[in-house]
Amino acid sequence: MKHLPILISALILTATAQSQIDVGGMVKNKVNQRVEQKTNEAIDKTLDKTEESAKDAAKGNKKKDKKGGETSNTEGSVENNGGKSSDANSGENGSQTKATLKTYGKFDFVPGEKVIVADDFSQVALGDFPVDWNTNSGGEIVTAEGKEGHWLMLTKEGVFIPDYITDLPENFTMQFDLICNEGFSFYSSAMGITFVPANNRGKLNEFSRFSHPPHAVRLKVHPEDAGGSQGSSRIEVWDAQGEELMHNDIVTSKFDESTSNHIKVSIWRQKQRLRVYLNDEKIYDIPRAFDATAKYNTVVFNVDGMHKPEDRYLISHITLAQGAPDTRNKLITEGKFVTHGILFDSGSDRIKAESYGALKDIANVLTENPTVKVKIIGHTDSDGEDANNLELSKKRAAAVKEALSKEFAIDPSRMETDGKGESQPADKNDTATGKANNRRVEFVKL
């Protein structure tokens, strides 16, 4: 019994030592496990990135912009433009990536001289269908994430006719912004726009996808082609009996559901000739698309049905302007030329890229007449403060002078600038169309 305390002490020391050894081993094992876990995580991340890169390569390395074309809930909050004037908001660019005058170097579209129609749906309540449009289907006004203003959203099969367009001159230009949602299905409808000499605009079914109205000229655009790598377009023309005269399909990189799902469509008619542009690219240039004897008076937007319920088109900033075959020579023959085709960023004197055609047109006149000097005068509508509009108009005139000098090598000494703000309206300021006519740049021969 006298050795019992010694035995107990030995057992305690042994257990303590064994416990320390076990704890040390546990700590060591835990460290090893954590190192191994970190290594596995790093490998997983590398594999994920490799897999994503492979997917991108398979899809043509398309990068998706999550902001493009997302519509806000019409029953929720309403986007507010912060009280900006319609002058500041005019002519929204269709591209998501900021384009420059250099990128539009081949863009020769020149808007018509006088604005006949300007519609941005700003006076239509969210959730409503515009009362000055007609349809056999339905649509609603929404706001779009990251985009200014109101948009008409079309998701159902039908025809949609702006009733305020009742005449299409033999020389006109028409522009509108078009958005589709990201992930738009190849099997969903193209967006169609048709020009028709209609005898009865109320017979809406005559303008559907199953009918071919006499002398109709129809353009279709779709953000997916058969290969799934870019967008597509189609032109269709019918004769007096509704027989097809021509059609053609052209692939385009300008309209693509994942990389460029917001475009500006520009259409230019000169008698029988038709030119169509998507952003800066001329898609069609057809010498005899319109019938010389037909009286075109109706514009029809067509949607033929969606494969997925979330697929939709949004349209806004519709502008119809009357042109003439050679109005730019007015500067030489009449001493004054007015253009609505030089557009600016919101509240800024930064010239929008789609102004390239109008700038090039006036630059050609000045180049061909090297002794002519001009005064460039900016004008605004009446929205906003008088003093701010005056200052903005002067800055914009100066920006036009700088662009003509830098981009087209026009001698700055041949150009003077001035701004009149809202003080010299060319039209009334109580309608969108009137305001569009008041927002202009004048060139006066000195």
C-alpha positions in Angstrom: 0.0 0.0 0.0 2.9 2.4 0.5 3.6 2.3 -3.2 0.0 3.3 -4.1 0.5 7.1 -4.1 3.6 6.7 -6.3 1.6 4.5 -8.7 -1.3 6.9 -8.9 1.1 9.8 -9.5 2.8 7.9 -12.3 -0.6 7.2 -13.9 -1.6 10.8 -13.7 1.7 11.9 -15.3 1.3 9.3 -18.1 -2.2 10.4 -18.8 -1.2 14.1 -18.8 1.6 13.4 -21.2 -0.6 11.3 -23.4 -3.2 14.1 -23.4 -0.6 16.7 -24.5 0.6 14.4 -27.3 -3.0 13.9 -28.5 -3.8 17.6 -28.4 -0.6 18.3 -30.4 -1.6 15.7 -32.9 -5.0 17.1 -33.2 -3.7 20.6 -33.8 -1.3 19.3 -36.4 -4.0 17.4 -38.1 -6.3 20.4 -38.1 -3.6 22.6 -39.6 -3.1 20.0 -42.3 -6.8 19.8 -43.0 -7.1 23.6 -43.3 -4.1 23.8 -45.7 -5.6 21.0 -47.8 -9.0 22.8 -47.8 -7.5 26.1 -49.0 -5.6 24.2 -51.7 -8.8 22.5 -52.9 -10.6 25.8 -52.9 -7.9 27.4 -55.0 -8.0 24.5 -57.4 -11.8 24.7 -57.6 -11.7 28.4 -58.4 -9.1 27.8 -61.1 -11.3 25.1 -62.6 -14.3 27.3 -62.5 -12.6 30.1 -64.3 -11.3 27.7 -66.9 -14.8 26.3 -67.4 -16.2 29.8 -67.7 -13.6 30.8 -70.3 -14.4 27.7 -72.3 -18.1 28.6 -72.3 -17.3 32.1 -73.3 -15.1 30.9 -76.2 -17.8 28.5 -77.3 -20.3 31.4 -77.4 -17.9 33.8 -79.3 -16.6 35.4 -76.1 -19.8 37.4 -75.6 -19.9 39.5 -72.5 -23.3 40.2 -71.0 -24.4 43.5 -69.6 -26.8 42.9 -66.8 -28.3 46.3 -67.0 -29.5 46.1 -70.6 -33.2 46.0 -71.2 -34.4 45.3 -67.6 -37.8 46.8 -67.1 -38.9 48.1 -63.8 -42.1 47.1 -62.0 -44.8 49.4 -63.3 -46.7 49.0 -60.0 -43.6 50.0 -57.9 -41.5 53.1 -57.9 -41.3 55.3 -61.0 -38.0 56.5 -62.3 -37.7 60.3 -62.1 -35.7 62.2 -64.7 -34.8 64.9 -62.1 -36.7 67.7 -63.9 -34.4 67.6 -66.9 -35.7 69.5 -70.0 -36.8 67.6 -73.1 -34.0 69.4 -74.8 -31.5 67.6 -72.6 -33.2 64.3 -73.0 -33.6 64.3 -76.8 -32.0 61.8 -79.1 -31.0 59.0 -76.7 -28.2 56.9 -78.2 -29.1 53.3 -78.8 -25.7 51.8 -77.9 -24.7 50.6 -74.4 -21.0 51.2 -75.0 -20.4 54.9 -75.4 -19.9 55.5 -79.2 -17.8 58.3 -80.6 -17.8 60.3 -83.8 -14.8 58.2 -84.9 -16.7 54.9 -84.5 -19.5 56.3 -86.6 -17.0 57.2 -89.4 -19.0 55.4 -92.1 -22.5 56.6 -90.9 -24.0 58.7 -93.7 -27.6 58.9 -92.3 -29.0 62.5 -92.4 -32.3 63.1 -90.5 -35.0 65.0 -92.3 -35.3 68.8 -92.2 -38.6 69.2 -90.4 -39.8 67.0 -87.5 -43.3 65.8 -88.2 -43.7 63.4 -85.2 -41.7 63.0 -81.9 -43.0 60.5 -79.4 -41.2 59.4 -76.2 -44.4 58.4 -74.3 -43.6 60.9 -71.6 -47.2 61.9 -71.2 -48.6 58.3 -70.9 -49.1 56.8 -67.4 -47.1 53.7 -66.5 -49.0 50.6 -67.1 -51.3 52.1 -69.8 -51.4 51.6 -73.5 -51.1 54.9 -75.4 -54.5 56.3 -76.4 -53.1 57.7 -79.7 -52.1 54.2 -80.8 -54.3 51.3 -82.0 -53.8 47.6 -81.6 -55.5 44.2 -81.8 -53.4 43.0 -78.9 -52.0 45.0 -75.9 -48.9 46.6 -74.5 -48.0 48.9 -71.6 -45.8 51.8 -70.8 -42.8 51.0 -68.5 -39.5 52.4 -67.4 -36.3 50.6 -68.2 -33.4 50.1 -65.8 -30.5 52.5 -66.7 -32.5 54.1 -69.5 -34.2 57.5 -69.5 -37.9 58.1 -70.1 -40.9 55.9 -70.8 -41.0 52.9 -73.1 -43.8 51.0 -74.8 -43.3 47.3 -73.9 -44.6 44.7 -76.4 -44.8 41.0 -75.3 -47.9 39.7 -77.1 -48.6 38.8 -80.7 -50.3 41.7 -82.5 -50.1 44.8 -84.7 -49.4 48.2 -83.1 -50.2 51.4 -85.1 -49.4 55.0 -84.1 -52.6 56.7 -85.2 -50.9 60.1 -85.4 -48.9 59.1 -88.4 -51.3 59.6 -91.4 -48.9 60.6 -94.2 -45.5 59.5 -95.2 -43.8 61.9 -97.6 -41.8 60.6 -100.5 -38.7 61.9 -98.7 -38.7 61.1 -95.0 -36.5 59.7 -92.2 -37.7 57.7 -89.2 -35.8 56.7 -86.1 -36.6 54.9 -82.9 -34.8 53.1 -80.0 -35.3 49.4 -79.6 -34.5 47.2 -76.6 -34.9 43.5 -76.1 -34.3 41.6 -72.9 -31.1 39.6 -72.3 -31.5 35.9 -73.0 -34.1 36.6 -75.7 -35.0 33.3 -77.4 -34.2 32.6 -81.1 -37.7 31.2 -81.3 -39.4 34.4 -80.2 -40.7 36.9 -82.7 -38.7 39.4 -84.6 -39.6 43.1 -84.2 -41.3 44.2 -87.4 -42.0 47.7 -88.8 -44.1 48.0 -92.0 -44.8 51.0 -94.3 -48.2 50.7 -96.0 -50.5 52.7 -98.3 -53.6 51.6 -96.3 -57.1 52.2 -97.5 -58.7 51.3 -94.1 -56.4 51.6 -91.1 -59.1 50.1 -88.9 -58.8 46.6 -90.4 -55.9 45.6 -88.2 -55.8 42.0 -89.2 -54.8 43.0 -92.7 -51.4 44.0 -91.3 -50.7 40.8 -89.4 -47.9 38.4 -90.2 -50.3 36.3 -92.3 -51.2 39.1 -94.6 -49.3 40.9 -97.3 -50.8 44.3 -97.9 -50.3 45.8 -101.4 -47.1 47.8 -101.8 -46.1 47.0 -98.2 -42.4 47.4 -97.3 -41.5 45.5 -94.1 -38.3 45.5 -92.0 -37.7 42.8 -89.3 -34.9 42.7 -86.8 -34.1 39.9 -84.3 -31.4 39.7 -81.6 -30.5 36.1 -82.4 -29.5 34.4 -85.7 -29.6 30.7 -86.4 -26.1 30.3 -85.1 -26.8 32.1 -81.8 -23.8 34.4 -82.1 -25.4 37.7 -83.3 -28.6 39.3 -84.6 -30.4 39.1 -87.9 -32.5 41.3 -90.1 -35.0 40.8 -93.0 -36.5 43.0 -95.7 -39.8 42.1 -97.5 -41.5 44.0 -100.3 -44.9 43.2 -102.0 -46.5 44.5 -105.2 -50.1 45.8 -105.8 -51.5 42.3 -105.7 -49.8 41.3 -102.5 -47.3 39.2 -104.3 -43.8 39.2 -102.9 -41.3 41.2 -105.0 -38.2 40.6 -102.9 -36.9 39.5 -99.6 -33.4 39.2 -98.1 -31.9 38.1 -94.7 -28.8 39.8 -93.4 -26.9 38.9 -90.2 -25.8 41.8 -88.0 -23.6 42.2 -85.0 -25.3 45.5 -84.0 -28.4 43.8 -82.4 -27.5 40.9 -80.0 -29.4 39.8 -77.0 -26.3 39.6 -74.8 -23.9 42.3 -75.9 -25.9 45.0 -77.8 -29.5 44.6 -76.9 -30.3 48.4 -77.2 -30.0 49.8 -80.7 -31.2 52.8 -82.7 -33.0 52.0 -85.9 -32.7 54.6 -88.6 -34.8 54.4 -91.8 -34.4 56.8 -94.7 -36.7 57.0 -97.7 -35.9 59.0 -100.8 -38.8 58.4 -103.3 -38.4 54.7 -104.2 -35.0 54.2 -102.4 -34.8 52.7 -98.9 -31.8 52.8 -96.6 -31.8 51.1 -93.2 -29.3 51.5 -90.4 -28.8 49.7 -87.1 -26.7 52.1 -85.0 -23.9 53.0 -87.3 -24.2 50.1 -89.8 -26.1 50.4 -93.0 -28.0 47.1 -93.3 -29.9 47.8 -96.5 -29.7 50.3 -99.5 -32.4 49.3 -101.9 -33.0 51.5 -105.0 -36.6 50.4 -105.7 -38.3 49.3 -102.4 -41.2 51.8 -102.4 -43.7 52.0 -105.2 -43.5 55.3 -107.1 -47.3 55.5 -107.5 -48.5 54.4 -104.1 -49.4 56.9 -101.3 -47.8 55.5 -98.1 -49.7 56.7 -95.0 -49.4 54.1 -92.3 -46.6 52.7 -90.0 -47.3 49.3 -88.4 -45.2 47.7 -85.7 -45.5 43.9 -85.6 -44.8 41.2 -83.0 -45.6 37.6 -83.9 -45.6 36.0 -80.5 -43.0 35.1 -77.9 -41.5 31.6 -77.2 -40.7 32.6 -73.6 -43.0 34.6 -71.3 -40.2 36.9 -70.2 -39.2 37.9 -73.8 -40.2 41.5 -74.7 -39.4 44.5 -76.9 -39.3 48.1 -75.7 -39.6 51.0 -78.2 -39.3 54.8 -77.6 -37.9 58.0 -79.0 -39.8 57.7 -82.2 -39.0 60.6 -84.6 -40.4 61.1 -88.1 -39.0 63.9 -90.2 -39.7 65.2 -93.6 -36.7 65.6 -95.9 -36.0 66.8 -99.4 -33.7 65.5 -102.1 -31.0 68.1 -101.6 -31.9 70.4 -98.7 -28.2 70.9 -97.7 -27.6 73.2 -100.7 -29.9 75.7 -99.0 -26.9 77.0 -97.3 -25.4 78.1 -100.6 -28.6 79.0 -102.5 -30.7 80.5 -99.7 -28.0 81.4 -97.2 -29.3 79.3 -94.3 -29.5 75.7 -93.4 -31.3 74.2 -90.3 -30.6 70.7 -88.9 -32.3 68.6 -86.2 -29.7 65.9 -86.8 -27.0 67.1 -84.5 -27.8 65.7 -81.0 -26.2 66.1 -77.6 -25.8 64.1 -74.4 -28.3 64.9 -71.6 -27.7 68.4 -70.3 -24.3 68.6 -72.0 -22.6 70.0 -75.1 -21.1 66.5 -75.9 -22.2 65.6 -79.4 -23.8 62.2 -79.8 -22.1 59.8 -82.2 -25.2 59.4 -84.4 -24.8 63.1 -85.4 -21.9 62.0 -87.6 -24.0 61.9 -90.8 -25.4 65.4 -90.3 -22.0 66.9 -89.5 -20.4 65.2 -92.5 -23.1 66.5 -94.7 -22.5 70.2 -93.8 -18.7 69.6 -93.8 -19.0 68.4 -97.4 -20.8 71.6 -98.4 -18.1 73.7 -96.7 -15.3 71.7 -98.3 -16.8 72.1 -101.7 -17.3 75.8 -101.2 -14.0 76.9 -99.6 -14.7 80.6 -99.6 -18.0 80.3 -97.7 -18.0 81.4 -94.0 -20.8 80.5 -91.6 -22.3 81.4 -88.2 -23.3 78.3 -86.2 -26.3 79.1 -83.9 -27.7 76.8 -81.2 -31.4 76.7 -80.2 -33.3 75.0 -77.4 -36.9 74.4 -76.4 -38.5 76.3 -73.5 -38.1 73.7 -70.8 -35.7 74.6 -68.0 -34.3 78.0 -67.0 -33.9 80.7 -69.6 -30.3 81.5 -68.6 -29.3 77.9 -68.5 -30.7 77.2 -72.0 -29.0 80.3 -73.4 -25.6 79.2 -72.0 -26.2 75.6 -73.1 -27.0 76.7 -76.7 -23.8 78.7 -76.9 -21.7 75.8 -75.7 -23.3 73.4 -78.1 -22.7 75.7 -81.1 -19.0 75.9 -80.0 -18.9 72.1 -79.8 -20.2 71.8 -83.4 -17.5 74.2 -84.6 -14.8 72.2 -82.8 -16.1 68.9 -84.3 -16.2 70.3 -87.8 -12.6 71.5 -87.3 -11.1 68.4 -85.7 -13.1 65.7 -87.5 -13.5 67.2 -90.9 -10.6 69.7 -91.2 -12.8 72.8 -91.7 -10.7 75.9 -91.0 -12.0 77.4 -87.6 -11.5 80.9 -89.0 -14.4 80.2 -91.4 -16.9 79.6 -88.5 -18.4 81.9 -85.9 -20.7 80.6 -83.1 -23.7 82.0 -81.1 -26.6 80.6 -79.1 -30.2 81.9 -78.8 -31.5 79.5 -76.1 -35.3 79.4 -76.2 -35.7 83.0 -77.5 -36.4 82.2 -81.1 -38.8 79.2 -81.3 -39.5 77.7 -84.7 -42.6 75.9 -83.4 -44.9 75.8 -80.4 -43.4 74.5 -77.1 -46.6 72.8 -75.9 -46.1 69.4 -77.7 -43.2 67.0 -78.0 -43.1 67.5 -81.8 -43.0 71.3 -81.4 -40.2 71.1 -78.9 -38.3 68.7 -81.2 -38.5 71.3 -84.0 -37.2 74.0 -81.6 -34.1 72.0 -80.7 -31.9 72.7 -83.7 -28.6 74.0 -85.0 -28.6 76.7 -87.7 -25.9 77.5 -90.2 -26.1 81.0 -91.6 -24.0 82.0 -94.5 -21.9 85.2 -93.7 
